[in-house]
Amino acid sequence: MQTTKWIAGIDEAGRGSVLGPMVIVGVLADSKTENTLKKLGVKDSKVLTPEKREKLAEVIENTAKDIIVVKVGPCKIDSYRKSGISLNQIEGMKMVEIINYLNPHITQIDCPDHNPWKFKEFLKSTCNVNCEIIVEHKADVKYPLVSAASIIAKVERDKEIEKLKEKHGDIGSGYSHDPVTMKWLENWISHTKEFPDFVRKTWETVRELKRSRSQSILSRWLRFR
C-alpha cells in the first residue's frame, strides 16, 4: 500500500523591509495538490497582482493540508541581531520551527543565503524531522508549493502594512528603496526622538537617519549658543 508523500513549501515576505514584520510561511500538501495548484496559476508572488494573490491565497487555504504562518516582528528581529544572530540565521531558525510543525517527507525552500548548501546544512543540523530538504535560489519559481507559500506570506505581510497605514498614514511599502517609506521615516524622526516599535532599529537606514537627526540638533545648539 502506497502512503501519501507530504511536501512542504516554505518562503518569506518582508525580509529586507525596514518597517513591519518578516512573514515566513509553510504550505503542506501532496503531489496531486501540488499539480492542481500549478494548473490554477499559483506562481511566484512577485509576478502576481495583489488581487490575484488574494484570490489564489483563498484557493491555497482551501486546498492545502496545512499552512503555518510565522510573523517575526521588528523588535524581535532587532533583539536577535543585537545578540549576534544574523538575518539568515533568524530565517533559518523559523523555517526549522515550520518544518518541525508540519513534519513533511520533503521540504522545498527558497534560499535566502548566497550559499544554498551552507543554509541547507544549518537547517539539517537543527531540525528534528527526518525529511529530504531541498534548498535552492528561485525555488518560488520552480516549485508550486514554495510559490504558494510566497503568496500567503505576501498577502499576510500586506495585511500587516495596511494595519500600520490605518494608524500612521501612508508609510509606503516599508522598504528603504521606496521614496514614500523614506519620506515617512524622515518626517517621523524630525519630530520625534525615537522611532516606533514597528521600525527595525538595527537597520543601517534607520541608524543613519538617527545620526543625521543628532547632528542636526547639535549643529543648531552650537549655532545659537
C-alpha positions in Angstrom: 0.0 0.0 0.0 1.4 3.3 -1.1 1.4 6.0 1.6 0.9 9.7 0.8 4.1 11.7 0.5 3.7 15.1 2.1 5.6 18.1 0.7 6.2 21.4 2.4 7.0 24.6 0.6 8.5 27.5 2.6 9.1 31.1 1.7 9.0 34.6 3.2 8.0 38.2 2.6 9.4 41.3 4.2 12.9 40.0 4.9 14.6 43.2 3.9 11.9 45.7 4.9 12.7 48.5 7.3 9.1 48.6 8.6 6.8 45.8 9.8 7.3 42.1 10.3 9.1 39.4 8.3 6.5 36.8 7.5 7.6 33.2 6.9 5.0 30.6 5.6 5.0 26.9 5.2 2.4 25.1 3.0 1.9 21.4 3.2 0.2 19.3 0.5 0.7 16.1 -1.5 1.9 15.9 -5.1 -1.6 15.8 -6.5 -2.5 19.0 -4.8 0.8 20.5 -5.9 -0.1 19.8 -9.6 -3.6 21.2 -9.0 -2.2 24.5 -7.6 0.2 24.8 -10.6 -2.7 24.4 -13.0 -4.7 27.1 -11.1 -2.0 29.6 -11.7 0.0 29.5 -8.5 3.4 31.1 -9.2 5.9 33.4 -7.6 4.0 36.1 -5.7 6.2 38.9 -7.2 4.7 38.4 -10.7 1.1 38.5 -9.5 -1.2 41.5 -8.8 -2.4 42.0 -5.3 -5.9 41.0 -6.4 -4.7 37.8 -8.0 -2.6 36.9 -4.9 -5.6 37.3 -2.6 -7.8 35.1 -4.8 -5.1 32.4 -5.0 -4.5 32.7 -1.2 -8.1 31.6 -0.7 -7.6 28.7 -3.1 -4.4 27.6 -1.3 -6.0 27.8 2.1 -8.9 25.7 0.9 -6.7 23.1 -0.8 -3.5 22.6 1.3 -3.5 20.0 4.1 -1.9 22.6 6.4 -0.5 26.1 6.5 1.6 27.7 9.2 2.3 31.5 9.3 5.2 32.8 11.4 5.5 36.6 11.9 8.8 37.9 13.2 8.2 41.4 14.5 10.8 44.3 14.2 11.5 44.2 17.9 12.3 40.5 17.8 14.5 40.9 14.7 16.4 43.7 16.4 16.8 41.7 19.6 18.2 38.7 17.6 20.6 40.9 15.7 21.9 42.7 18.8 22.8 39.3 20.2 24.8 38.4 17.1 22.2 36.3 15.3 22.1 37.2 11.6 19.0 37.7 9.5 19.8 34.4 7.6 20.0 32.6 10.9 16.8 34.1 12.1 15.1 33.0 9.0 16.6 29.5 9.2 15.5 29.1 12.9 11.9 30.0 12.0 12.0 27.7 9.0 13.1 24.8 11.2 10.1 25.6 13.5 7.9 25.3 10.5 9.4 22.0 9.3 9.1 20.5 12.8 5.5 21.6 13.0 4.5 20.3 9.5 6.5 17.1 9.7 6.8 16.6 5.9 8.6 14.0 3.9 10.1 16.6 1.6 10.7 20.3 2.3 11.3 22.8 -0.6 12.8 26.2 0.4 13.6 29.4 -1.4 17.2 30.0 -0.2 17.8 33.4 1.5 21.6 32.8 1.7 24.0 33.2 -1.2 25.2 29.6 -0.3 22.3 27.1 -0.6 24.5 24.2 0.7 25.5 26.1 3.8 21.9 27.1 4.6 20.7 23.5 4.0 23.3 22.2 6.4 22.2 24.7 9.0 18.6 23.5 8.7 19.5 19.8 8.8 21.7 20.3 11.9 18.9 21.9 13.9 15.8 20.2 12.5 14.0 17.4 14.5 12.3 16.0 11.4 13.9 13.3 9.2 12.9 14.7 5.8 14.5 15.5 2.5 15.4 19.2 2.4 15.7 21.0 -1.0 17.2 24.5 -0.8 17.5 26.5 -4.0 17.6 30.0 -5.3 14.4 30.9 -7.1 12.6 27.9 -5.6 9.5 30.1 -5.6 9.6 30.0 -9.4 10.4 26.3 -9.7 8.2 24.6 -7.0 4.4 25.3 -6.8 4.2 24.8 -3.0 7.0 27.3 -2.5 5.1 29.7 -4.8 2.0 29.0 -2.7 4.0 29.9 0.5 5.3 33.1 -1.2 1.7 34.1 -2.0 0.4 33.5 1.5 3.4 35.3 3.0 3.0 38.3 0.8 -0.8 38.6 1.5 -0.2 38.3 5.2 2.6 40.9 5.1 0.4 43.3 3.1 -2.3 43.0 5.7 0.2 44.0 8.4 1.3 47.0 6.4 -2.3 48.1 5.8 -2.9 48.0 9.6 0.0 50.3 10.1 -1.2 52.6 7.3 -4.6 52.9 9.0 -2.9 54.1 12.2 0.1 56.1 10.9 -0.8 57.2 7.4 0.9 56.3 4.2 4.1 54.5 5.1 4.6 53.1 1.6 5.7 49.5 1.1 8.0 49.5 4.1 11.2 49.1 2.1 14.1 51.6 2.1 14.1 51.8 -1.7 10.5 53.2 -1.5 10.6 57.0 -1.5 7.3 57.1 0.4 8.7 55.0 3.2 11.9 57.0 3.4 9.9 60.3 3.4 7.7 58.9 6.3 10.8 57.9 8.3 12.5 61.3 7.8 9.3 63.1 8.8 8.9 60.9 11.9 12.4 61.3 13.2 12.4 65.1 12.5 9.5 65.5 15.0 10.2 62.6 17.5 13.2 61.4 19.4 12.7 57.7 18.8 11.2 55.5 16.0 8.1 53.4 16.9 8.3 49.7 17.6 7.3 48.7 14.0 10.6 50.1 12.7 13.6 47.9 12.6 16.1 50.0 14.5 19.1 47.9 13.8 18.8 48.6 10.0 21.6 50.9 8.8 19.0 53.1 7.1 17.4 53.8 10.4 20.6 54.3 12.2 21.8 56.8 9.6 18.6 58.8 9.9 19.0 59.0 13.7 22.7 60.1 13.3 21.6 62.8 10.9 19.0 64.0 13.4 21.5 64.1 16.3 24.0 66.0 14.1 21.3 68.5 13.1 20.3 69.1 16.7 23.9 69.6 17.8 24.5 72.0 14.9 21.5 74.1 15.9 22.6 74.1 19.5 26.2 75.2 18.6 24.8 77.9 16.3 22.7 79.5 19.0 25.0 79.2 22.0 
